[in-house]
Amino acid sequence: MTQMTADATQKKRRSSRKNTITVRWLISNLGVVFLVLLIVELSVIYTLQHYYYNSAEQYLTTKISSVTTVLTRYSQDTGSNFSADLRSTFENFSDKERMELMAINSKGRVTLTTSGFAPDTGTAMPDYETAMESETGTWTGRQNGERVMAVSVNISAMQPEYNAIRVVSSMSQIDATLRDYTTMITIVCIGVLLLLTITGSFFLRSIVRPINRINAVTKKFAQGDFSQRITPIPQDEIGDLCKAVNDMASALSETEAMKNEFISSVSHELRTPLTAIQGWAETLCLDIDAETMQKGMHVIVNETERLSRMVEELLDFSRMQSGRLTVQPEPMDILAELGDAVLIYMEKAKREHIRMIYQEPEMLPFVYGDKNRIRQVFINVIDNALKYSNPGGLVTVSAEAVAEQIQVRISDNGVGISAADLPKVKTKFFKANHTRRGSGIGLAVANEIITMHHGKLDIQSELGKGTTVIITLPAMSDHLL
């Protein structure tokens, strides 16, 4: 039960992780867009409201100013009746259908209106109070459940009987227009969000689906199954990633096959000398003649040397893989090390009926390197030349100085390497010819050693015609000797 609960929790966590990209997109993309649209909508609404309310206020101010101008002329006419003229002005007010004009007496009460109805005595008139202090006052608010705008002008200087005139207009039509604009803008913003959500869903799907396929395939890789591939491959950056994963799978599959072949080859290579040593050791335990004894000891010594070289090669490969392969450079005579390597294999070449020619130069510049490692490279390459040569073949070793560099050439006319295999021969575990002995790591180690000496190991070969290995090392300058 506990295990089932743990599995369910793990699946839930995996599901949450699968939605991470979507959640991040919703927060980072839609969230930001929503905030931007909200700010834009509020800004537009505020701007429209400010524009319409300012226009309404300007219109009311213009109307009441024109009335004030007429009343000023009446107040200056000493022969006129100001109250009668005021009433006549109110009766003839042209915009009485759109707004209401009021006259406020010295006691602060509305005594005359264009509609004929006076507001309640308790009705607030902030604009009137402001006008009594600063000549003009404006107020927008709710009156009798309706939003209105009012503008008051102080006329107490014209006639002591009246303090101010006031014009009031309903804002219902303007508010309705603003509501229509707000509705339209909101619909547009919602449409933009829906459009972004739909397009974003398709976009996310184009990303998440390949990622899910990559996830499923890489889990197979983790289990050692490199046969799976990602299909179909989109034509974009995700497609490049899918192609890279497929290429990686092909490389891993090839490496896995080479590793298995390497293990099989090494096992065989180790077993062969051990079998020979064991067989001859058992034979030597018997009562045998001196000639057989000498032959047996010779085989045991040779196979032990072969086994020792193989173990040392494996150790070097292990050090190379872990980054612990080191060199101890010093000024060295490369001809001495090359001569020793040739001498080691000269007798072996005779036994295998292979002619070896060493074209030794009189002198070469010194090289700054590890003489044991350089000799190891020469031994590996010469051993390969003999290994892949047939009886009656020819192996040629030469060296020369070329423009402040030393070039060592080791050529054979053996089986050669195909054009398809040639780029892979310096790869770990790779063997171009499985019919010949060897572990498949000698050239990989040799190439690493030469690279550590700032040199190059180049291979030229043609199937059925032979192979030439060119080892290039920088020569030491005279002032460094």
Number of C-alpha atoms within 10 A of each C-alpha: 6 7 8 9 10 11 12 12 12 12 12 12 12 12 11 12 12 14 13 12 14 17 14 12 16 15 13 11 15 18 14 13 17 16 11 13 19 14 12 14 17 15 12 15 17 13 12 16 18 12 12 17 17 12 12 18 19 12 12 22 20 12 18 19 14 12 18 18 10 14 19 16 12 20 19 12 11 9 8 11 11 20 14 11 15 19 15 11 16 21 15 11 16 12 11 16 10 9 20 20 26 24 25 22 19 14 10 15 18 20 15 18 21 22 14 13 12 14 15 10 9 7 9 13 18 16 19 26 18 18 21 17 10 11 15 19 21 22 17 18 15 13 14 9 7 10 14 17 21 25 27 32 25 23 24 17 12 18 18 10 15 21 23 28 25 25 23 20 20 20 19 12 9 14 15 11 15 17 14 12 16 17 12 12 18 16 12 14 19 14 12 15 17 13 12 15 16 12 12 17 14 12 11 15 13 13 16 17 11 20 17 12 16 20 13 14 20 20 14 15 18 9 8 12 14 21 13 15 21 19 13 11 15 15 9 9 10 17 17 13 16 23 18 12 17 22 13 14 21 16 13 17 17 14 17 15 14 19 16 13 18 21 14 13 20 21 12 15 17 19 13 15 19 16 12 17 20 13 13 19 16 11 14 17 9 9 8 10 9 9 9 13 17 12 12 20 16 13 16 20 12 15 19 16 13 15 18 13 14 19 14 12 19 17 13 20 21 14 14 16 12 9 9 11 16 13 15 10 14 12 16 18 16 23 21 12 19 25 15 14 21 21 12 14 16 16 13 14 22 13 11 15 15 20 17 22 15 16 12 14 11 7 12 16 21 21 23 21 25 19 21 13 20 22 19 21 24 24 21 19 23 24 20 19 26 24 16 21 24 16 15 13 20 20 22 17 21 17 22 19 17 11 9 12 18 23 21 21 20 23 25 27 23 24 20 22 22 14 12 9 14 16 11 14 19 22 17 20 24 24 23 15 15 12 8 12 16 20 25 24 24 27 22 18 27 25 20 19 25 19 14 15 20 12 18 18 20 13 18 14 20 16 15 12 12 21 24 21 19 20 22 23 24 21 21 18 12 8 5 8 11
